[in-house]
Amino acid sequence: MLSLVYLVYLPLLLPVLAAGTARPIAERVEPRLATWLLTLSALALAAGSGISLGVLAVAGVARLPLAGLIGDWSVGTVRTGDPVGLAEAALAGLLFTVALGAALRMLWRRMRALVAAGFEAYCLPGAGELAVVEDERPEAYALPGLPNGGSPPDPGRSRSWGRIVVSTGMLRSLDQSEREVLFAHERAHLACHHYAFVAAAHLASAANPLLRPVAAAVAYTVERWADERAATACGDRRRVAQAVGKAALAAKRHRRRRGSRLPAAALGLVAGRHGRNGRKDRKDRKDRRDPLRGAGPVPRRVAALLTPPAYLRLVPQSVTALLVGASVLCATAAARDLHHLLKIAHG
């Protein structure tokens, strides 16, 4: 079976290409579109690689005499048309089991976290969507839950599913206009259900670790999406960039002073700690070509807010559709050929 020989392996390799294109898509595509593209492609590629591993495992099991006896098919016919060896099938079966277990574990943890966030949002003091907590650590985050924590929404403002939590330390770090930016940013997280995109991307990366760069890119694009929503609400992109940078510096100063990990971060600053490896061996000419090449998410977000948007549309969508289409097509073709082979062996 030609497709079983070749096509079954392609969905296992395509996530590598997706990981390589994740950052360019995150940087050059409009954030809302980039979030959808990256999230859906991660889920589809994870599903395709899982199907391929399952096909390889079943193809190897079908060669066993006991399987032929139980399934009532000719093992000789299966071995003639099935190129998958037992060692290869055993490895695929092991990887499939590990991937399925990791995905189920991640799903369970996310569901528990979502329920806990809902209860926490409901039980926080105060009315409306904003909850201020006494804490010197500069932090702010959005908790999904009941609309506005179960309280009546503010007049003239749409209902948002959850609450915005901000510490007194963060409020002291920002002036009034910057606080409005912070609230608009976190309100965008709730209104657009960004936690669902991040959870879906992490679920895909748990099932296939090769997709971790894609999940990291989704965590970045939802922050960019919220930045753009805040800029639209405030009408001043430079003010949003200033608030992002100022909040980042406040969190960094506290982290250095206390030496503790920031548990929750304003404007997605936890993601800002990723993407830096501290190496100094990059070539200067590459840095001159792309000054933000080694920068973390926060400097890249600030730079994006300070420059006019120049997004690509057709090329990233075409590349994403090609990768996803190829993965789904190859996985389903391999599964179809295996089913056809077993029908022949059974008849």
C-alpha positions in Angstrom: 0.0 0.0 0.0 1.8 3.1 -1.3 0.0 5.6 0.8 0.5 3.5 3.9 4.2 3.4 3.3 4.8 7.1 2.6 1.8 9.2 3.6 1.5 7.9 7.2 4.8 9.5 8.1 4.1 13.0 6.7 1.8 14.1 9.5 4.6 13.2 11.9 6.9 15.6 10.2 4.6 18.5 9.3 4.5 19.8 12.9 8.2 20.6 12.5 7.4 22.9 9.6 4.5 24.5 11.6 6.9 25.2 14.5 9.2 26.9 12.2 6.5 29.2 10.7 4.8 29.9 14.0 6.8 33.1 14.9 6.7 34.6 11.4 2.9 34.2 11.4 2.6 35.6 14.9 4.6 38.7 13.9 3.3 39.4 10.4 -0.4 38.5 10.5 -3.1 40.5 12.2 -3.2 39.2 15.8 -6.9 38.0 15.7 -6.4 36.1 12.5 -3.0 34.8 13.6 -4.5 33.4 16.8 -7.2 31.6 14.9 -4.7 30.2 12.3 -2.2 29.0 14.8 -4.8 27.5 17.2 -6.7 25.6 14.5 -3.5 24.4 12.8 -2.1 23.2 16.1 -5.2 21.2 16.8 -5.4 19.8 13.3 -1.7 18.8 13.2 -1.9 17.2 16.6 -4.9 15.2 15.5 -3.1 14.2 12.2 0.0 13.0 14.0 -2.1 11.1 16.5 -4.1 9.4 13.7 -0.8 8.4 12.0 0.6 6.9 15.2 -2.6 5.0 15.7 -2.5 3.7 12.1 1.1 2.5 12.5 0.3 0.8 15.8 -2.8 -1.0 14.4 -0.9 -2.0 11.2 1.7 -3.7 13.4 -0.8 -5.4 15.6 -2.7 -6.7 12.6 0.4 -8.8 11.6 0.2 -10.8 14.8 -1.4 -14.3 14.5 -3.6 -13.7 17.6 -5.0 -10.5 16.0 -5.7 -12.4 12.8 -7.5 -15.1 14.8 -9.6 -12.5 16.7 -10.3 -10.4 13.6 -10.8 -13.3 11.3 -8.4 -12.2 8.6 -5.4 -13.6 6.8 -2.2 -12.7 8.6 -0.2 -13.6 5.4 -2.2 -11.2 3.3 -1.7 -8.4 5.9 2.0 -9.0 6.1 2.3 -8.9 2.3 0.6 -5.6 2.0 1.6 -4.1 5.3 5.2 -2.6 5.4 5.1 -1.7 9.1 7.4 -3.8 11.3 6.6 -4.9 14.8 9.3 -2.7 16.4 8.1 0.3 14.5 4.5 -0.4 15.5 5.5 -0.9 19.1 7.2 2.5 19.2 4.2 4.1 17.5 1.9 2.5 20.0 4.0 3.7 22.9 4.1 7.3 21.5 0.4 7.2 20.9 -0.3 6.1 24.4 2.0 8.8 25.9 0.5 11.5 23.7 -3.1 10.5 24.6 -2.3 10.4 28.3 -0.6 13.8 28.1 -3.5 15.3 26.2 -6.1 13.9 28.7 -4.0 15.1 31.6 -3.7 18.5 30.2 -7.5 18.6 29.4 -8.3 17.6 33.0 -5.9 20.2 34.4 -7.4 22.9 32.2 -10.9 22.0 33.1 -10.1 22.1 36.8 -8.3 25.4 36.4 -11.3 26.9 34.6 -13.7 25.7 37.3 -11.4 27.1 40.0 -11.1 30.4 38.2 -14.9 30.6 37.9 -15.3 30.1 41.7 -12.5 32.5 42.5 -13.9 35.2 40.2 -17.3 34.8 41.9 -16.0 34.9 45.4 -13.7 37.9 45.0 -14.8 41.0 47.0 -16.4 43.9 45.4 -19.0 44.4 42.7 -18.7 44.6 39.0 -15.9 43.3 36.8 -13.0 44.9 38.7 -11.6 43.4 41.9 -8.7 45.1 43.7 -6.6 43.0 46.0 -4.1 44.2 48.6 -0.8 43.0 47.4 2.5 44.8 46.8 3.4 42.6 43.9 2.5 44.4 40.6 0.1 42.0 38.9 -3.1 42.0 37.0 -5.0 39.3 35.2 -8.4 38.2 33.9 -10.3 35.4 35.5 -13.0 33.7 33.3 -16.2 32.9 35.1 -19.8 34.2 35.5 -20.6 37.4 33.7 -18.9 40.2 35.8 -18.6 37.8 38.7 -22.3 37.4 38.9 -22.8 41.2 39.6 -24.7 43.6 37.4 -22.5 45.0 34.6 -21.4 48.6 34.7 -23.8 51.0 32.9 -23.0 51.4 29.2 -20.6 48.5 29.2 -21.2 45.0 27.7 -21.2 42.0 30.0 -17.8 40.2 30.1 -17.6 36.6 31.3 -15.3 36.9 34.3 -13.5 39.5 36.4 -10.4 41.6 36.2 -8.1 41.3 39.2 -5.5 44.0 39.9 -3.2 44.4 42.8 -2.6 47.7 44.7 1.0 47.4 43.8 0.2 47.5 40.1 -2.2 50.4 40.6 0.5 52.4 42.3 2.9 51.6 39.4 0.6 53.2 36.8 -1.0 56.6 36.3 -4.7 56.9 35.6 -4.5 56.8 31.8 -2.2 53.7 32.0 -4.7 52.0 34.3 -7.4 52.5 31.7 -5.1 50.8 29.2 -4.6 47.9 31.6 -8.3 47.5 32.2 -9.0 47.6 28.5 -6.4 45.0 27.8 -7.7 42.6 30.4 -11.3 43.3 29.4 -10.3 42.2 25.8 -9.0 38.9 27.2 -12.4 38.2 28.7 -14.5 39.4 25.8 -12.6 37.4 23.2 -12.2 34.3 25.4 -8.5 34.2 24.9 -8.1 31.6 27.6 -9.8 29.1 25.3 -7.3 29.7 22.5 -4.4 29.3 24.9 -5.9 26.1 26.4 -6.5 24.6 23.0 -3.0 25.3 21.8 -1.5 23.8 25.0 -3.7 20.8 24.6 -2.3 20.3 21.1 1.3 20.8 22.3 0.7 18.3 25.1 -0.4 15.7 22.5 2.6 16.6 20.2 5.6 18.4 21.9 6.8 19.5 18.5 3.9 22.0 18.5 5.2 23.8 21.6 6.5 26.8 19.5 3.0 27.1 18.1 1.5 27.2 21.6 4.0 29.8 22.6 3.1 31.9 19.5 -0.6 31.7 20.4 0.2 33.0 23.9 1.9 35.9 22.2 -0.8 36.6 19.6 -3.6 36.8 22.2 -1.6 39.4 24.0 -1.1 41.3 20.8 -4.8 40.9 20.1 -5.6 42.4 23.5 -3.1 45.2 22.9 -4.8 46.2 19.7 -8.2 46.1 21.3 -6.9 48.3 24.1 -5.4 50.7 21.5 -8.8 50.9 19.7 -10.6 51.5 23.0 -8.1 54.2 24.2 -7.4 55.7 20.8 -3.7 56.0 21.4 -1.3 53.2 20.4 1.7 55.0 22.0 -0.1 55.2 25.3 -0.7 51.5 25.2 2.9 50.8 24.4 4.0 53.0 27.3 1.7 51.1 29.7 3.0 47.7 28.5 6.6 48.8 29.0 5.9 50.5 32.4 4.1 47.5 33.8 6.9 45.2 32.6 9.5 47.3 34.3 7.5 47.4 37.6 7.2 43.6 37.5 10.9 43.2 36.7 12.0 45.4 39.5 9.8 43.5 42.0 11.1 40.2 40.8 14.7 41.3 41.2 14.1 42.8 44.7 12.2 39.8 46.0 13.8 37.0 44.0 10.4 35.3 43.6 8.5 34.1 40.6 5.7 36.4 39.5 2.5 34.4 40.0 0.4 36.4 37.6 1.4 39.3 35.3 -0.1 42.4 34.0 -0.5 42.5 30.2 0.8 39.0 29.8 4.3 39.6 31.2 4.8 35.9 32.1 5.1 35.2 28.4 7.6 38.0 28.2 10.2 35.9 30.1 10.3 33.3 27.3 12.2 33.6 24.1 15.6 34.7 25.6 18.4 32.2 25.8 21.1 34.6 26.9 23.5 33.5 24.2 25.9 36.1 22.7 27.1 34.2 19.7 24.5 35.5 17.2 26.1 37.3 14.3 25.9 41.1 14.4 24.7 41.3 10.8 21.6 39.2 11.7 20.9 41.6 14.6 21.2 44.6 12.3 18.7 42.9 9.9 16.3 42.2 12.7 16.9 44.1 15.9 14.1 42.2 17.7 15.4 38.8 16.7 16.4 37.8 20.2 13.9 40.0 22.0 11.2 38.7 24.3 7.5 39.1 23.7 7.1 42.4 25.6 9.7 44.4 23.6 8.1 42.9 20.4 4.7 44.0 21.5 5.9 47.5 22.3 7.6 47.7 18.9 4.5 46.5 17.1 2.4 49.2 18.9 4.9 52.0 18.0 5.0 51.1 14.2 2.1 51.2 11.7 0.6 47.8 11.2 1.8 46.0 8.0 0.2 42.6 7.9 0.5 39.8 5.4 -2.7 37.9 4.6 -2.6 35.6 1.6 0.8 33.9 2.1 0.4 32.9 5.8 -3.1 31.6 5.3 -2.0 29.6 2.2 0.9 28.1 4.1 -1.3 27.2 7.1 -4.0 25.7 4.9 -1.3 23.7 3.0 0.2 22.2 6.2 -3.2 21.4 7.8 -4.6 20.0 4.5 -1.6 17.8 3.9 -1.7 16.5 7.4 -5.4 15.6 7.4 -5.2 14.2 3.9 -2.2 12.0 4.6 -3.6 10.7 7.9 -7.0 9.9 6.5 -5.5 8.3 3.4 -3.3 6.0 5.5 -6.2 5.1 7.7 -8.3 4.3 4.6 -5.7 2.1 3.0 -5.2 0.2 6.3 -9.0 -0.4 6.4 -9.0 -1.5 2.8 -6.1 -3.9 3.4 -7.9 -5.5 6.4 -11.1 -5.9 4.3 -9.0 -7.7 1.6 -7.4 -9.9 4.3 -10.8 -10.6 5.8 -12.4 -11.6 2.5 
